[in-house]
Amino acid sequence: MDAVVRDWGRAAYEPIWKAMSQFTTDRTENTPDELWLVEHDPVFTLGQAGKPEHVLAPGDIPVIQVDRGGQVTYHGPGQIVLYPLLDLKRLKIGVKEYVHRVEQAMIDTCADWNIEATRKEGAPGVYVNGAKIGALGIRVRNGRTFHGLAFNIAMDLEPFQRINPCGYEGLAVTSMLDLGGPSGIEGVKPALLEHVARLFGLNLQLAALLPQQTQPAAAQG
């Protein structure tokens, strides 16, 4: 099954969020699936049922309440954010299997750098020695997914100390760089995409974005 890959580069959170929500609203049963890659400007996002008390001391980093599942997390430079915009009905899988495969894509990507990552019972995401390296926050509307995963590659982890990550007080957070992995995200993107494509049976087609199209229309002007 074909899927279009769009790499938005570095972008603010809110315009991308609004654009993927609009894409999900507008798509039909014939709309090809898409995978959106982005590196967000620093931001804390609080899920639908997120509790403000888990945001301890945001300082100068904005906090945005959003319509995904989960509690609070941090996005910033050096982190790969991947938004799979997939039609689960067409893929013939349920939400639980979708989550499992997304987590597996991060686990398999870590393994490419000899980092052993695992799941944690009752706590969605991916962990290395008990520290979280990949977070998951999803939304499904009419059987179609948006929001997605945040994968810590080579980033400043200090902002995670300003929150209870994913609602867990004192949860340790790590990155691939801290575990002997790559010093930037560019080399990791193709590996992550390759694993996602394999796990979901997708034939990826890279969208050619012109310079003036490097952010959704909602982000321009």
N, C-alpha and C positions, 0 to 999 in steps of 0.2 A: 504494500500500500504506500502510495506517495505521500510525502510530508515536506513542506517548505520550511527551510531554516532561515531565520532572520537574526542577524547579529546587530543589535542596536548600539554596541559599544558602551561608552559611559553615558548614563542618562539619569535624570531625576526620576524618583519613584512614581509620583502621582500620574504623570502623563502616560506612562507605560501601563499602569494599572487600569486607567480609564480606557485605553486603547484595546487591551486584551478583553476587558469586560464587554466593550462594544462589539468586538470581533465575535465573541461567544454569543451575544444576543442576535447578531445579524446572520450568522452562518446557517446554512441549510444542510440537509442530508447529503448534498453533493459537494459541499465545501471541503477542499483538501485540509487535512490536519496541518498544524504548524508548530514549530519549536522556536521559541524566542529566547535568545541569549542576551544578557545585559549585565553590566557592572554598575551598580547603583551608587549615586552620591550618598553620603552618610545619612541614614534614617533608621528610626525605630518604627516597626509596624506592630500594631496590636490587633489580634484576631477578633472575630465577631463576638465571642464570649470572653474576650480578654479582660483581665482585671487590672485597672490602672495602678494598683498598689505594687504590681510586679515591675513597674517602671520606677526605679529607685531615685536616680539622679541624672536625668537626660542631659542636663547642661545645655550646650548650644546645638545639640542634635535634635531635629524635629521629631515629633511623635505623631503618627498617622493611624487612625482607626480604620481598619479595612474589612472586607467581606470574605475573608478566608477563615478556615478553621485554625485552631491553635491559639496560643497566648502571644507573648511578645518575643520578637527577635530583632536582630540588628542586621542591616545591609550596609556594605561599604566597599571601597576600593580593595581589590585583591580577592574578592569573593565572586565566584561564578553563580549567577542566578539564572536558572533555566525554567521557563514557563512552557510546559507541554500543553498545547491546545488540541486535545485529542477527543474524538468521538468514541466513547467507550462502547456504545451500542454497535457501532460498525466494527470495532475491534473484538466484540463479543467477550468482553471481560467486565468484572464488577469492580467496585471501588477498592475493596480489600486487595485484590490482585494487582490493580493499578499501583497502589501504594507500595506493595511488595516489589514490583518491578522497578519503580523509581528508586527505591532504596538500594536495590541490587545494582543498578547502574553506577551509583556512587561507590558501593563496595568494590565492584569490579574495577573502577577507575583507580581507586586507592591501590588495589593489588598490582596495577601496572607499574607502580613505583615501590612495590614490595612493602606496602603499608597494609597491615591486617585490620580491616574494619568490620564491625559486626552490628547487628540489630540489638535492641534492648527491649525486653518484654514490657509492653504497656507504655512505652515512650517512643513514639514515631521519630524516625531519623536514623542517623548512622554515627557510630561511636568507635573510638580507638582507646583502649585501656580505660574505659569509663568516661572519657572526655568526648564531647560532641564535636563532630567535624562537618556534619551535614544535617540541615534542618529541613522539615517538610511542612508546608502549609497549603492546603488545597481547597478548592471549591468545585462542585459539580453542579451544573445547571442543565436540565434537560438531557442528562447523560453525557454532557460535554465538560471537559475539565478546563480550568484555568487556575491562576496562581501556580505554585510549584515548589521548587527546591532551591536552597541556598547552600553552597558548597564552599567551605573555607579553604582557600588555596595558599595565598601569601598576603596576609592582611594584618593590620593592627587590631589585636584582640581586646585592647583596653575598653572599648565601649561596652563589651559584654559584661564588664564589671558594674556597669551602671544600671543593669536590669537583672531580674531573675530569668535567665534564658529559658524560653518555652514554659515559664511558670514554675521552674524548679530552683529554689533558693540554693545558691552555692554550686550550681552545676558547672563543672569544668568545661571549658571550650578549647579546642585545639585547631590547628591548620596543617595542611600538607607540608608546608615549609618547615614548621616546627618539628615535624617528624622525619626530616631528611628529604622531603619532596622538593618539587620545583619552586623557583623563586618568582614565578609569574603565572598568570592564568592562561596565556595564549597557547602554551603547549598542552594544556589540560583539556581545553575546549573540544578538540577533535576526538580525543579519547572518550570523553563523556558522551558526545554525540554518537560515536560508534557503538557504545554499549547500549544506549537508549534505542538506537535503530535496531540492533540485534534483538533486544528483549521484547520490543513491540512489533517486530516484523515490518519496519518502515524502510522505504527507499527515499533517502534524503536528497533534496534538491536545494542548493544554496541560492537564496534570492540575491540578485545583484542590486544593491542599494546605491543610489546616486548620493553624492555628498549632501545635497539639500534634503535627502530623504532619510538621513541617519537617525531621525526621531519620528515617532508617529505624528500625524497632523495635530493631535491634541497638545503636542509639546511645542509646537511652533508658534511664532507670533508673540 
